[in-house]
C-alpha cells in the first residue's frame, strides 16, 4: 500500500500499479480478519479482472435481494 490514512475509525489504502495476486490475497485476509467485528473491506475502484477475484463489498448476506429490488425500482435502467 502506498498511501494510507486514518480518521474517525475509517482506514483507506491505495494499491498502486494495479491489482496483483498478493494485493488481492491481502484484501481477502483483511476482510476475513474483520468479519465478526462489524468491519468491512471494500474496493472503491478496480479493473474487471480484479472484480472477478475480489467482490467489491463482500457478502451482503440476506440484505442483497432487498437491495437489488430497491435498485430495480428506483433505477430500472441501471444507469446509476
GIVEN-V579338 format. One record per residue. N is the residue number from 1. SS is DSSP state (~ for helix, > for strand, _ for the rest). Layout:
# GIVEN-V579338
n:N ss:SS
n:N ss:SS
This chain:
# GIVEN-V579338
n:1 ss:_
n:2 ss:_
n:3 ss:>
n:4 ss:>
n:5 ss:>
n:6 ss:>
n:7 ss:_
n:8 ss:_
n:9 ss:_
n:10 ss:_
n:11 ss:>
n:12 ss:>
n:13 ss:>
n:14 ss:>
n:15 ss:_
n:16 ss:_
n:17 ss:_
n:18 ss:_
n:19 ss:_
n:20 ss:_
n:21 ss:~
n:22 ss:~
n:23 ss:~
n:24 ss:~
n:25 ss:~
n:26 ss:~
n:27 ss:~
n:28 ss:~
n:29 ss:~
n:30 ss:~
n:31 ss:~
n:32 ss:~
n:33 ss:~
n:34 ss:~
n:35 ss:_
n:36 ss:_
n:37 ss:_
n:38 ss:_
n:39 ss:_
n:40 ss:_
n:41 ss:_
n:42 ss:_
n:43 ss:_
n:44 ss:_
n:45 ss:_
n:46 ss:_
n:47 ss:_
n:48 ss:~
n:49 ss:~
n:50 ss:~
n:51 ss:~
n:52 ss:~
n:53 ss:~
n:54 ss:_
n:55 ss:_
n:56 ss:_
n:57 ss:_
n:58 ss:_
n:59 ss:_
n:60 ss:_
n:61 ss:_
n:62 ss:_
n:63 ss:~
n:64 ss:~
n:65 ss:~
n:66 ss:~
n:67 ss:~
n:68 ss:~
n:69 ss:~
n:70 ss:~
n:71 ss:~
n:72 ss:~
n:73 ss:~
n:74 ss:~
n:75 ss:_
n:76 ss:_
n:77 ss:_
n:78 ss:_
n:79 ss:_
n:80 ss:_
